[in-house]
Amino acid sequence: MSEIPRSVLDLEVIESLRMLGGEDDPELFEDLVEIFLEQTPALIARLQEAFASNDAHALERAAHSLKSSCANLGALRLSAHFKEMEFAGRNKDLERVRPLLAESAREYTEVESALKRLL
């Protein structure tokens, strides 16, 4: 795990998730990662569609879901981007979202790669 930069994933969160299943469910971590990798691209697409159509409420909801799921898997920097987007959507300040979309796309690629290496 030392090859994963702490800026991409919080390794303490990862270790906690690995231990969560214990001996009863040692594959729990892998299951959680696979669900995240399967569902996140669709949520990001929903966020981008909401931005493109100026739907602040839909953007806020998608960003909220992404914020939470990223935080749960230790992708704290990515979660912070989505938290900012959630706030911007709530305040109908969609121009604030534009640069965050590009940053979050780059960050998601790093998170995805790091999580796949952990599987």
C-alpha positions as a Python dict, from the first residue, in 0.01 Angstrom:
ca = {
    (1, 'M'): (0, 0, 0),
    (2, 'S'): (294, 234, 40),
    (3, 'E'): (293, 302, -337),
    (4, 'I'): (-45, 479, -306),
    (5, 'P'): (5, 852, -238),
    (6, 'R'): (-167, 972, 78),
    (7, 'S'): (-300, 1266, -122),
    (8, 'V'): (-502, 1024, -335),
    (9, 'L'): (-630, 784, -67),
    (10, 'D'): (-625, 800, 310),
    (11, 'L'): (-451, 474, 390),
    (12, 'E'): (-595, 464, 743),
    (13, 'V'): (-946, 460, 598),
    (14, 'I'): (-841, 184, 357),
    (15, 'E'): (-697, -24, 641),
    (16, 'S'): (-1014, 26, 849),
    (17, 'L'): (-1223, -93, 556),
    (18, 'R'): (-1000, -397, 509),
    (19, 'M'): (-1049, -488, 875),
    (20, 'L'): (-1423, -418, 873),
    (21, 'G'): (-1521, -755, 728),
    (22, 'G'): (-1289, -939, 962),
    (23, 'E'): (-1264, -1314, 926),
    (24, 'D'): (-1636, -1342, 854),
    (25, 'D'): (-1624, -1139, 531),
    (26, 'P'): (-1266, -1087, 414),
    (27, 'E'): (-1388, -982, 67),
    (28, 'L'): (-1590, -688, 201),
    (29, 'F'): (-1323, -434, 105),
    (30, 'E'): (-1303, -566, -251),
    (31, 'D'): (-1683, -562, -277),
    (32, 'L'): (-1698, -199, -159),
    (33, 'V'): (-1430, -93, -406),
    (34, 'E'): (-1598, -273, -693),
    (35, 'I'): (-1933, -110, -615),
    (36, 'F'): (-1764, 231, -598),
    (37, 'L'): (-1585, 178, -930),
    (38, 'E'): (-1905, 53, -1091),
    (39, 'Q'): (-2137, 331, -969),
    (40, 'T'): (-1915, 639, -960),
    (41, 'P'): (-1882, 697, -1337),
    (42, 'A'): (-2262, 712, -1370),
    (43, 'L'): (-2286, 959, -1082),
    (44, 'I'): (-2014, 1173, -1238),
    (45, 'A'): (-2202, 1166, -1568),
    (46, 'R'): (-2519, 1273, -1386),
    (47, 'L'): (-2326, 1559, -1225),
    (48, 'Q'): (-2189, 1670, -1563),
    (49, 'E'): (-2535, 1651, -1723),
    (50, 'A'): (-2680, 1860, -1441),
    (51, 'F'): (-2407, 2119, -1492),
    (52, 'A'): (-2462, 2125, -1869),
    (53, 'S'): (-2836, 2177, -1824),
    (54, 'N'): (-2795, 2434, -1542),
    (55, 'D'): (-2987, 2209, -1302),
    (56, 'A'): (-2846, 2325, -969),
    (57, 'H'): (-3065, 2090, -764),
    (58, 'A'): (-2965, 1777, -959),
    (59, 'L'): (-2602, 1888, -942),
    (60, 'E'): (-2627, 1931, -566),
    (61, 'R'): (-2777, 1582, -523),
    (62, 'A'): (-2519, 1410, -743),
    (63, 'A'): (-2232, 1596, -575),
    (64, 'H'): (-2368, 1499, -233),
    (65, 'S'): (-2371, 1129, -325),
    (66, 'L'): (-2023, 1149, -472),
    (67, 'K'): (-1890, 1339, -171),
    (68, 'S'): (-2009, 1070, 65),
    (69, 'S'): (-1900, 767, -135),
    (70, 'C'): (-1553, 914, -194),
    (71, 'A'): (-1508, 995, 173),
    (72, 'N'): (-1618, 643, 270),
    (73, 'L'): (-1336, 497, 59),
    (74, 'G'): (-1071, 741, 176),
    (75, 'A'): (-1065, 959, -138),
    (76, 'L'): (-1076, 1268, 79),
    (77, 'R'): (-938, 1522, -167),
    (78, 'L'): (-1188, 1408, -430),
    (79, 'S'): (-1463, 1418, -170),
    (80, 'A'): (-1368, 1779, -93),
    (81, 'H'): (-1414, 1872, -461),
    (82, 'F'): (-1762, 1723, -458),
    (83, 'K'): (-1840, 1899, -129),
    (84, 'E'): (-1756, 2231, -296),
    (85, 'M'): (-1978, 2139, -591),
    (86, 'E'): (-2260, 2042, -357),
    (87, 'F'): (-2233, 2381, -187),
    (88, 'A'): (-2222, 2560, -523),
    (89, 'G'): (-2531, 2373, -640),
    (90, 'R'): (-2716, 2458, -321),
    (91, 'N'): (-2629, 2825, -377),
    (92, 'K'): (-2701, 2806, -751),
    (93, 'D'): (-2345, 2920, -826),
    (94, 'L'): (-2278, 2685, -1116),
    (95, 'E'): (-1989, 2887, -1258),
    (96, 'R'): (-1796, 2787, -947),
    (97, 'V'): (-1840, 2425, -1056),
    (98, 'R'): (-1671, 2455, -1397),
    (99, 'P'): (-1306, 2435, -1276),
    (100, 'L'): (-1396, 2172, -1017),
    (101, 'L'): (-1530, 1940, -1287),
    (102, 'A'): (-1192, 1924, -1458),
    (103, 'E'): (-1006, 1884, -1128),
    (104, 'S'): (-1239, 1610, -1009),
    (105, 'A'): (-1208, 1420, -1339),
    (106, 'R'): (-828, 1413, -1304),
    (107, 'E'): (-854, 1321, -938),
    (108, 'Y'): (-1106, 1042, -1005),
    (109, 'T'): (-863, 886, -1255),
    (110, 'E'): (-596, 877, -984),
    (111, 'V'): (-837, 736, -725),
    (112, 'E'): (-965, 472, -967),
    (113, 'S'): (-611, 363, -1051),
    (114, 'A'): (-509, 350, -683),
    (115, 'L'): (-815, 147, -585),
    (116, 'K'): (-759, -100, -869),
    (117, 'R'): (-401, -149, -752),
    (118, 'L'): (-535, -237, -407),
    (119, 'L'): (-767, -510, -535),
}
